[in-house]
Amino acid sequence: MTLVLRSRACQIAAVMVTFLAVAALHRHSDGLWFQGDAPRHAVNGLFWWDLVHALPRDPVAYAVRYYARYPVIAPVTYPPLFYLVEGLAFAAFGSSPYVAKSLVLMFSMVAGLYTMTWARRWIGEPAGWAGPFLAFIPGIVLWSNTVMLNVPATALGVGSLYHFRRWLETGRTTQGLAASGFAIATLLTYYPGGIVLCVLGTWALVGGRPLRFDRRLLWIAAAALVALLPLVAALVLAPVHTSRQLPTVALLTKRVTWTFYWRALPDVVGMPALAAGAAGIALAAWTRPWRTEAVYIGSWILVLVLVLSLLPARDPRYVLLAAPAVVLAAALAIGWTAQRVAIAPAWQVAVLVATLIAGGWSASRIQIPQVSGFGELTEYLHQQGLADAVLYDGAYDGLFGFYMRASDPRFVSRIVLANRLLFEAGPTTTFKWVQKSSVASTDDVVTLLRARCGCRWVAIEVDGRPIWIEGQRLLRQAVVRPEFELARSFPIAGAGDRRVDLYRVTSVVSPVPTVDLEFPSLSNRTFQGVVPITR
């Protein structure tokens, strides 16, 4: 029994099994439910793989032409590393959302393995069972089954923290290089993931190891500069988007700024884990052998929350990197108790199995949405006219766009978004939502559709809620005119009482050879006469 509790092989197997079991429990979801980021993270993988294959002389012009055909990509607002791996996976296994979801699941396993390795090294060999329990943390369950960048960034961040701490203790070059490599990969995966650098900086002060400026350090610095190139490109190409990410005095003086993530932690990591983690840090701080561990884990959580609090954009998932730290802190509490309460190995195994079962039951109760119906819509459009352009209006434009691009490898379909043609709605220099209509009547709608859209189809989401944007209201009034006919309605499951009404333009539609593009939420730059990408 003691061997089972201390076995590295058993713990590694348990990490794999628990994460796979949780994924199996939520296999109904394809991971694209979160609008509008998740499907864009999927379609970005297709875009970056196409970009690598094309190797254009002007990548910006290529991206703009690609956007003119599929206006659901976001090549500037996110760095490319995850997308390149995702594109390779799509090329190998097909353009399925489950391929992207499986890739995120692999990253979650990496986070579990590093949590296990950390616990074995600095808490005790039996504490390695903390790794499997990471799979049951609510935030990990939710986001490891969703095509988002938070879990990949968490896995890479934990790897960087682990190797950096080993470098602080041993001074071995290989550990320093590994820590730098993981940190660079984190920055190339998710810009907010760069917050891990703040934790590393804090630990460098705590660890007190002096830096030696040799050739290796210069190579690391050069690699870090290369990793910053996507961020520099974002600053240049999307200054409006960048400006709203900066903190203001008004933000820093609000109480919610400093309390938001502390209040979000119970939902992200679960109250039992959070309570055990808080107890573990407190108990370890009063126990000399584990005081250093309390400092490292406690500063990990504290620095992460404080730095995130400075950013105007807020979401509980941003603090997901704290989940491994909380699990490790909970392992401290269990280890502290085990040293003082004698329990027979057989009973320890029984308790371990029982808690694993309880964790699996808890993970099974977490609701992960599944939004479906867009596959049927895109299949119908391709059957009726593969090379036709379609105007789409609705909150799930990302999902529609992914399925359109995934089923169109020859680049013959084209999407036009109503919120780019008929109106604009979204943030600009701040996160305050603004709107602007480009039409004042149904005649204006019909004129724009003929002159600037070239769309034979109009797809409109209907969810029963009142329409508050003028351009959307006029579009819905326009499609009841004789120039349009309702072709078919497609129910959308998993998104409330929602359907997509597909209208056919009854008159002859002339293709539009070029389009004009603006990106008010990213930049003030405009692109005139853009020819959609072809293959």
C-alpha positions as CSV (number, residue, x, y, z in Angstrom):
1,M,0.0,0.0,0.0
2,T,2.8,2.4,0.8
3,L,4.4,1.8,-2.6
4,V,1.1,2.7,-4.3
5,L,0.9,5.9,-2.4
6,R,4.5,6.9,-3.4
7,S,4.6,5.4,-6.9
8,R,5.4,7.9,-9.6
9,A,4.0,5.6,-12.2
10,C,0.7,5.3,-10.4
11,Q,0.4,9.0,-10.1
12,I,1.3,9.6,-13.8
13,A,-1.3,7.1,-14.8
14,A,-3.9,8.7,-12.5
15,V,-3.3,12.1,-14.0
16,M,-3.9,10.7,-17.5
17,V,-7.0,8.7,-16.4
18,T,-8.6,11.5,-14.5
19,F,-8.3,14.1,-17.2
20,L,-9.5,11.6,-19.9
21,A,-12.4,10.6,-17.6
22,V,-13.5,14.2,-17.1
23,A,-13.2,14.7,-20.9
24,A,-15.3,11.6,-21.5
25,L,-17.9,12.9,-19.0
26,H,-18.3,16.0,-21.1
27,R,-17.8,14.5,-24.6
28,H,-21.1,16.0,-25.7
29,S,-19.5,19.4,-26.1
30,D,-17.3,20.3,-29.1
31,G,-15.7,23.1,-27.1
32,L,-16.9,26.0,-29.3
33,W,-19.8,27.2,-27.1
34,F,-18.1,30.2,-25.7
35,Q,-18.9,33.2,-28.0
36,G,-17.3,34.7,-29.7
37,D,-13.7,33.6,-28.7
38,A,-13.8,29.8,-28.8
39,P,-14.7,29.4,-32.5
40,R,-12.3,32.1,-33.4
41,H,-9.5,30.3,-31.6
42,A,-10.5,27.3,-33.8
43,V,-10.6,29.2,-37.1
44,N,-7.4,31.0,-36.3
45,G,-5.7,27.6,-36.5
46,L,-6.9,27.2,-40.0
47,F,-5.8,30.7,-40.9
48,W,-2.3,30.4,-39.5
49,W,-1.8,27.0,-41.2
50,D,-2.9,28.5,-44.5
51,L,-0.5,31.5,-43.9
52,V,2.4,29.1,-43.3
53,H,1.6,27.2,-46.5
54,A,1.3,30.3,-48.6
55,L,4.4,32.1,-47.2
56,P,3.2,35.5,-48.7
57,R,5.6,38.4,-49.1
58,D,3.1,40.6,-47.3
59,P,1.5,38.8,-44.4
60,V,-0.7,41.8,-43.5
61,A,-2.1,42.0,-47.0
62,Y,-2.7,38.2,-46.9
63,A,-4.5,38.4,-43.6
64,V,-6.7,41.3,-44.8
65,R,-7.7,39.4,-48.0
66,Y,-8.4,36.3,-45.8
67,Y,-10.6,38.4,-43.5
68,A,-12.5,39.7,-46.6
69,R,-13.6,36.2,-47.2
70,Y,-13.9,34.9,-43.6
71,P,-14.3,37.9,-41.3
72,V,-14.2,35.7,-38.2
73,I,-10.4,35.4,-37.9
74,A,-8.4,37.4,-35.2
75,P,-4.8,37.2,-36.3
76,V,-3.6,40.3,-34.4
77,T,-5.3,40.1,-31.0
78,Y,-3.7,36.7,-30.1
79,P,-0.2,35.3,-30.6
80,P,0.3,32.4,-33.0
81,L,2.0,29.5,-31.2
82,F,-1.2,27.6,-30.2
83,Y,-2.7,28.2,-33.6
84,L,0.3,26.8,-35.4
85,V,0.1,23.6,-33.4
86,E,-3.6,23.5,-33.9
87,G,-3.3,24.0,-37.6
88,L,-0.9,21.1,-37.8
89,A,-3.4,19.0,-35.9
90,F,-6.2,20.0,-38.3
91,A,-4.0,19.1,-41.2
92,A,-3.3,15.6,-39.7
93,F,-6.8,14.8,-38.3
94,G,-9.2,17.0,-40.1
95,S,-10.9,20.4,-39.4
96,S,-13.0,19.2,-36.5
97,P,-13.6,21.2,-33.4
98,Y,-13.0,18.0,-31.4
99,V,-9.4,18.1,-32.7
100,A,-8.9,21.5,-31.2
101,K,-10.6,20.5,-28.0
102,S,-8.3,17.4,-27.7
103,L,-5.3,19.7,-28.1
104,V,-6.5,21.8,-25.2
105,L,-7.0,18.6,-23.2
106,M,-3.4,17.6,-23.8
107,F,-2.2,20.9,-22.3
108,S,-4.4,20.3,-19.3
109,M,-2.7,17.0,-18.8
110,V,0.7,18.7,-18.9
111,A,-0.5,21.1,-16.1
112,G,-1.5,18.0,-14.1
113,L,1.8,16.3,-14.6
114,Y,3.7,19.4,-13.5
115,T,1.5,19.8,-10.5
116,M,2.3,16.2,-9.6
117,T,6.0,16.6,-10.1
118,W,6.1,19.8,-8.1
119,A,4.3,18.2,-5.2
120,R,6.5,15.1,-5.2
121,R,9.7,17.2,-5.2
122,W,8.9,19.9,-2.6
123,I,6.1,18.5,-0.4
124,G,6.6,14.7,-0.5
125,E,6.2,11.7,-2.8
126,P,2.6,10.9,-1.6
127,A,1.7,14.5,-2.4
128,G,2.1,13.8,-6.1
129,W,-1.5,12.7,-6.0
130,A,-2.3,16.4,-6.2
131,G,-1.8,16.1,-9.9
132,P,-4.9,14.0,-10.6
133,F,-7.0,16.2,-8.4
134,L,-6.2,19.2,-10.6
135,A,-8.6,17.6,-13.2
136,F,-11.5,18.1,-10.8
137,I,-11.0,21.8,-10.2
138,P,-14.1,23.5,-11.6
139,G,-12.2,26.0,-13.7
140,I,-10.0,23.3,-15.1
141,V,-13.0,21.1,-15.9
142,L,-14.7,23.9,-17.8
143,W,-11.9,25.4,-19.8
144,S,-10.1,22.1,-20.5
145,N,-13.2,21.2,-22.4
146,T,-13.4,24.5,-24.3
147,V,-11.3,25.7,-27.2
148,M,-9.7,28.6,-25.3
149,L,-6.1,29.7,-24.6
150,N,-6.3,29.8,-20.8
151,V,-5.5,26.1,-20.2
152,P,-2.6,26.0,-22.7
153,A,-1.2,29.2,-21.1
154,T,-1.7,27.7,-17.6
155,A,0.2,24.5,-18.5
156,L,3.1,26.4,-20.0
157,G,3.1,28.9,-17.1
158,V,3.3,26.1,-14.5
159,G,6.2,24.5,-16.5
160,S,8.0,27.8,-16.4
161,L,7.5,28.3,-12.7
162,Y,8.6,24.7,-11.9
163,H,11.9,24.9,-13.9
164,F,12.6,28.4,-12.7
165,R,12.4,27.4,-9.0
166,R,14.6,24.4,-9.7
167,W,17.1,26.8,-11.3
168,L,17.0,29.1,-8.3
169,E,17.8,26.1,-6.1
170,T,20.4,24.3,-8.3
171,G,21.7,26.9,-10.7
172,R,21.7,24.3,-13.4
173,T,21.7,25.8,-16.9
174,T,19.3,23.3,-18.3
175,Q,16.7,24.4,-15.7
176,G,17.2,28.0,-16.6
177,L,16.8,27.3,-20.3
178,A,13.7,25.2,-19.7
179,A,12.2,28.0,-17.6
180,S,12.9,30.6,-20.2
181,G,11.6,28.3,-23.0
182,F,8.3,27.8,-21.2
183,A,8.0,31.5,-20.4
184,I,8.6,32.4,-24.0
185,A,6.1,29.8,-25.2
186,T,3.5,31.2,-22.7
187,L,3.9,34.7,-24.2
188,L,3.6,33.3,-27.7
189,T,0.4,31.5,-26.7
190,Y,-1.6,34.1,-24.7
191,Y,-0.6,37.7,-23.9
192,P,-2.2,37.7,-20.5
193,G,-0.2,34.6,-19.7
194,G,2.8,36.8,-19.7
195,I,1.8,37.7,-16.1
196,V,3.8,34.6,-15.1
197,L,6.9,36.8,-15.7
198,C,5.8,38.9,-12.7
199,V,5.7,35.8,-10.5
200,L,9.1,34.8,-11.8
201,G,10.5,38.2,-11.0
202,T,9.1,38.0,-7.5
203,W,10.7,34.6,-7.0
204,A,14.0,35.9,-8.3
205,L,14.0,38.5,-5.5
206,V,12.9,35.8,-3.0
207,G,15.4,33.3,-4.2
208,G,18.2,35.8,-4.3
209,R,20.3,34.0,-7.0
210,P,22.6,36.5,-8.8
211,L,22.4,36.6,-12.6
212,R,25.5,35.7,-14.6
213,F,25.7,37.5,-17.9
214,D,27.2,34.9,-20.2
215,R,26.5,33.8,-23.7
216,R,23.5,31.6,-22.7
217,L,21.8,34.6,-21.0
218,L,22.3,36.6,-24.2
219,W,20.7,33.8,-26.2
220,I,17.7,33.7,-23.8
221,A,17.3,37.5,-24.1
222,A,17.4,37.2,-27.9
223,A,14.7,34.5,-27.8
224,A,12.6,36.7,-25.5
225,L,12.8,39.6,-28.0
226,V,11.6,37.3,-30.8
227,A,8.7,36.2,-28.5
228,L,7.8,39.8,-28.2
229,L,7.4,40.4,-31.9
230,P,3.7,39.3,-32.0
231,L,3.0,41.7,-29.2
232,V,4.8,44.5,-31.0
233,A,2.8,43.7,-34.1
234,A,-0.4,43.9,-32.1
235,L,0.7,47.3,-30.7
236,V,1.3,48.6,-34.2
237,L,-1.6,47.0,-36.0
238,A,-4.2,47.3,-33.3
239,P,-3.5,50.4,-31.3
240,V,-7.2,50.9,-30.4
241,H,-7.5,47.4,-29.0
242,T,-4.2,47.9,-27.1
243,S,-5.3,51.2,-25.6
244,R,-8.3,49.8,-23.8
245,Q,-6.1,47.2,-22.1
246,L,-4.2,49.9,-20.1
247,P,-5.3,50.7,-16.5
248,T,-6.7,54.2,-15.7
249,V,-6.8,56.2,-12.5
250,A,-10.5,55.7,-12.3
251,L,-10.1,51.9,-12.6
252,L,-7.5,51.8,-9.8
253,T,-9.6,53.7,-7.4
254,K,-12.6,51.4,-7.6
255,R,-13.0,48.8,-4.9
256,V,-14.2,46.1,-7.4
257,T,-10.8,46.4,-9.1
258,W,-9.0,44.9,-6.1
259,T,-11.8,42.5,-5.0
260,F,-12.9,40.9,-8.3
261,Y,-10.5,38.1,-8.5
262,W,-10.5,37.3,-4.8
263,R,-14.3,36.9,-5.1
264,A,-13.9,34.8,-8.4
265,L,-11.4,32.3,-6.8
266,P,-14.1,30.2,-5.1
267,D,-15.9,29.6,-8.4
268,V,-12.7,29.0,-10.3
269,V,-11.0,26.5,-7.9
270,G,-14.0,25.4,-5.8
271,M,-14.6,26.3,-2.2
272,P,-13.3,23.0,-0.7
273,A,-10.0,23.3,-2.5
274,L,-9.7,27.0,-1.7
275,A,-10.4,26.4,2.0
276,A,-7.9,23.6,2.2
277,G,-5.4,25.6,0.3
278,A,-5.7,28.6,2.6
279,A,-5.3,26.3,5.6
280,G,-2.3,24.7,3.9
281,I,-0.4,28.0,3.4
282,A,-1.2,29.1,6.9
283,L,0.0,25.8,8.5
284,A,3.1,25.6,6.3
285,A,4.0,29.2,7.2
286,W,4.2,28.1,10.9
287,T,6.1,24.9,10.1
288,R,9.8,25.5,9.5
289,P,10.5,22.7,7.0
290,W,7.6,24.0,4.7
291,R,7.9,27.7,5.3
292,T,9.7,28.2,2.1
293,E,7.0,26.3,0.2
294,A,4.3,28.5,1.7
295,V,6.2,31.6,0.5
296,Y,6.5,30.3,-3.0
297,I,2.9,29.1,-3.4
298,G,1.5,32.1,-1.5
299,S,3.4,34.6,-3.6
300,W,2.4,32.8,-6.7
301,I,-1.3,33.4,-5.9
302,L,-0.9,36.9,-4.5
303,V,1.2,38.3,-7.4
304,L,-1.1,36.7,-10.0
305,V,-4.2,38.3,-8.4
306,L,-2.6,41.7,-7.9
307,V,-1.3,42.0,-11.4
308,L,-4.5,40.8,-13.0
309,S,-6.4,43.3,-10.9
310,L,-4.6,46.1,-12.7
311,L,-6.0,45.1,-16.1
312,P,-9.3,46.7,-17.3
313,A,-10.5,43.4,-18.9
314,R,-11.8,41.1,-16.2
315,D,-13.0,37.5,-16.4
316,P,-12.7,34.7,-13.8
317,R,-10.9,32.4,-16.3
318,Y,-7.9,34.8,-16.4
319,V,-7.0,33.6,-12.9
320,L,-6.9,30.0,-13.9
321,L,-3.1,29.9,-13.3
322,A,-3.9,30.0,-9.6
323,A,-5.6,26.6,-9.8
324,P,-2.4,24.5,-9.6
325,A,-1.1,26.7,-6.8
326,V,-4.3,26.1,-4.8
327,V,-4.1,22.4,-5.3
328,L,-0.5,22.4,-4.1
329,A,-1.5,24.5,-1.1
330,A,-4.2,21.9,-0.3
331,A,-1.6,19.2,-0.5
332,L,0.4,21.1,2.1
333,A,-2.6,20.9,4.4
334,I,-3.0,17.2,3.9
335,G,0.8,16.6,4.3
336,W,0.8,18.6,7.5
337,T,-2.1,16.6,8.9
338,A,-0.6,13.2,7.8
339,Q,2.6,14.0,9.8
340,R,0.5,14.4,13.0
341,V,-2.2,11.9,12.6
342,A,-1.2,8.2,12.2
343,I,-3.3,6.5,9.6
344,A,-2.7,3.0,8.3
345,P,-1.6,2.8,4.7
346,A,-4.6,0.7,3.8
347,W,-6.9,3.4,5.1
348,Q,-4.9,6.1,3.3
349,V,-5.5,4.2,0.0
350,A,-9.2,3.9,0.8
351,V,-9.5,7.6,1.6
352,L,-7.6,8.4,-1.6
353,V,-9.9,6.3,-3.7
354,A,-13.0,7.7,-2.1
355,T,-11.8,11.3,-2.7
356,L,-11.0,10.5,-6.3
357,I,-14.5,9.2,-6.8
358,A,-15.9,12.2,-5.0
359,G,-13.9,14.5,-7.3
360,G,-15.0,12.7,-10.4
361,W,-18.6,13.0,-9.2
362,S,-18.2,16.7,-8.6
363,A,-16.6,17.2,-12.1
364,S,-19.5,15.4,-13.7
365,R,-21.9,17.9,-12.3
366,I,-20.3,20.9,-13.9
367,Q,-22.3,22.0,-16.9
368,I,-20.4,22.6,-20.2
369,P,-22.7,23.9,-22.9
370,Q,-22.9,22.6,-26.4
371,V,-24.3,24.8,-29.2
372,S,-25.3,22.9,-32.3
373,G,-27.2,23.5,-35.6
374,F,-24.6,25.4,-37.5
375,G,-23.3,22.4,-39.3
376,E,-26.7,21.8,-40.8
377,L,-26.9,25.4,-41.9
378,T,-23.6,25.5,-43.6
379,E,-24.2,22.1,-45.3
380,Y,-27.5,23.5,-46.7
381,L,-25.8,26.6,-48.0
382,H,-23.1,24.6,-49.7
383,Q,-25.7,22.3,-51.3
384,Q,-27.7,25.3,-52.6
385,G,-24.7,27.4,-53.8
386,L,-21.2,26.7,-52.7
387,A,-19.7,29.9,-54.2
388,D,-22.5,32.2,-52.9
389,A,-21.8,35.0,-50.4
390,V,-24.0,35.1,-47.3
391,L,-24.8,38.0,-44.9
392,Y,-24.9,36.8,-41.3
393,D,-26.3,38.7,-38.3
394,G,-26.2,37.2,-34.8
395,A,-24.2,36.6,-31.7
396,Y,-22.9,33.2,-33.0
397,D,-21.2,34.5,-36.1
398,G,-18.0,32.9,-34.9
399,L,-19.5,29.4,-34.9
400,F,-21.1,30.0,-38.2
401,G,-17.8,31.3,-39.6
402,F,-15.8,28.3,-38.3
403,Y,-18.1,25.8,-40.0
404,M,-18.2,27.8,-43.2
405,R,-14.4,27.9,-43.4
406,A,-13.8,24.3,-42.2
407,S,-16.1,23.0,-45.0
408,D,-14.6,25.3,-47.7
409,P,-11.0,24.3,-48.4
410,R,-11.0,25.8,-51.9
411,F,-12.0,29.4,-50.7
412,V,-15.1,29.8,-52.8
413,S,-17.7,30.8,-50.2
414,R,-17.7,34.2,-48.6
415,I,-19.2,35.7,-45.4
416,V,-20.3,39.3,-44.8
417,L,-21.1,40.2,-41.2
418,A,-24.0,42.6,-40.7
419,N,-22.1,44.2,-37.8
420,R,-19.5,45.3,-40.4
421,L,-21.8,46.3,-43.2
422,L,-25.0,47.6,-41.7
423,F,-23.9,48.7,-38.3
424,E,-21.0,48.7,-35.8
425,A,-21.4,47.6,-32.2
426,G,-18.5,47.0,-29.8
427,P,-15.8,48.5,-27.7
428,T,-13.3,51.1,-29.0
429,T,-10.7,52.8,-26.8
430,T,-12.5,51.6,-23.7
431,F,-14.7,48.6,-22.9
432,K,-17.8,50.7,-23.0
433,W,-20.1,49.3,-25.7
434,V,-20.9,51.8,-28.5
435,Q,-23.0,51.4,-31.6
436,K,-23.3,53.1,-35.0
437,S,-25.8,52.4,-37.7
438,S,-24.9,52.7,-41.4
439,V,-28.5,52.5,-42.6
440,A,-31.6,54.6,-41.9
441,S,-34.3,52.7,-43.8
442,T,-35.0,49.4,-45.4
443,D,-34.2,50.9,-48.7
444,D,-30.7,51.6,-47.4
445,V,-30.4,48.0,-46.4
446,V,-31.4,46.7,-49.8
447,T,-29.0,49.2,-51.5
448,L,-26.1,48.2,-49.4
449,L,-26.8,44.5,-49.9
450,R,-26.7,45.0,-53.7
451,A,-23.8,47.5,-53.9
452,R,-21.4,46.3,-51.3
453,C,-22.4,42.8,-50.3
454,G,-23.1,40.7,-53.3
455,C,-24.9,38.3,-51.1
456,R,-27.5,35.8,-52.4
457,W,-28.3,34.7,-48.8
458,V,-29.2,36.5,-45.6
459,A,-29.0,34.5,-42.3
460,I,-30.5,36.1,-39.2
461,E,-30.4,34.8,-35.7
462,V,-33.8,35.0,-33.9
463,D,-33.9,34.5,-30.1
464,G,-37.0,36.3,-29.0
465,R,-35.2,39.2,-27.4
466,P,-35.9,42.8,-28.4
467,I,-33.6,44.3,-31.0
468,W,-31.9,47.5,-29.7
469,I,-29.5,48.2,-32.6
470,E,-31.0,50.2,-35.4
471,G,-29.2,48.3,-38.2
472,Q,-30.4,45.0,-36.9
473,R,-34.0,46.2,-36.6
474,L,-34.0,47.5,-40.2
475,L,-32.5,44.3,-41.6
476,R,-35.3,42.3,-40.0
477,Q,-37.8,44.7,-41.5
478,A,-36.1,44.5,-44.9
479,V,-36.3,40.7,-45.3
480,V,-40.1,40.7,-45.3
481,R,-40.0,42.7,-48.5
482,P,-40.6,41.0,-51.9
483,E,-36.9,41.1,-52.6
484,F,-36.4,38.2,-50.1
485,E,-38.0,34.9,-49.4
486,L,-37.6,32.6,-46.4
487,A,-35.8,29.5,-47.6
488,R,-35.6,27.6,-44.3
489,S,-35.3,28.0,-40.5
490,F,-32.6,26.1,-38.6
491,P,-33.0,25.5,-34.9
492,I,-30.0,26.1,-32.7
493,A,-29.7,23.9,-29.7
494,G,-27.9,24.8,-26.5
495,A,-28.3,28.6,-27.0
496,G,-31.7,29.2,-25.5
497,D,-34.7,29.6,-27.7
498,R,-32.8,30.4,-30.8
499,R,-33.0,29.7,-34.5
500,V,-31.4,31.0,-37.7
501,D,-33.8,32.1,-40.4
502,L,-32.2,31.8,-43.9
503,Y,-33.5,34.1,-46.6
504,R,-32.8,33.9,-50.3
505,V,-32.5,37.1,-52.4
506,T,-35.1,36.7,-55.2
507,S,-33.5,39.1,-57.6
508,V,-30.3,38.6,-59.6
509,V,-27.3,39.2,-57.4
510,S,-24.1,40.5,-59.0
511,P,-20.9,39.4,-57.3
512,V,-18.8,42.1,-55.6
513,P,-15.2,41.8,-56.7
514,T,-13.7,44.0,-53.9
515,V,-14.7,45.1,-50.5
516,D,-13.7,47.9,-48.1
517,L,-12.7,47.0,-44.6
518,E,-12.6,48.9,-41.3
519,F,-11.7,47.6,-37.9
520,P,-12.9,50.3,-35.4
521,S,-12.4,48.1,-32.3
522,L,-8.7,47.4,-33.3
523,S,-7.4,50.3,-35.4
524,N,-8.4,53.5,-37.2
525,R,-6.8,52.2,-40.4
526,T,-9.0,51.4,-43.4
527,F,-8.4,49.1,-46.4
528,Q,-10.0,50.0,-49.7
529,G,-10.7,47.7,-52.6
530,V,-9.6,44.4,-51.0
531,V,-9.9,41.3,-53.2
532,P,-11.0,38.3,-51.1
533,I,-8.5,35.5,-50.8
534,T,-8.6,32.8,-53.5
535,R,-6.9,29.4,-53.8
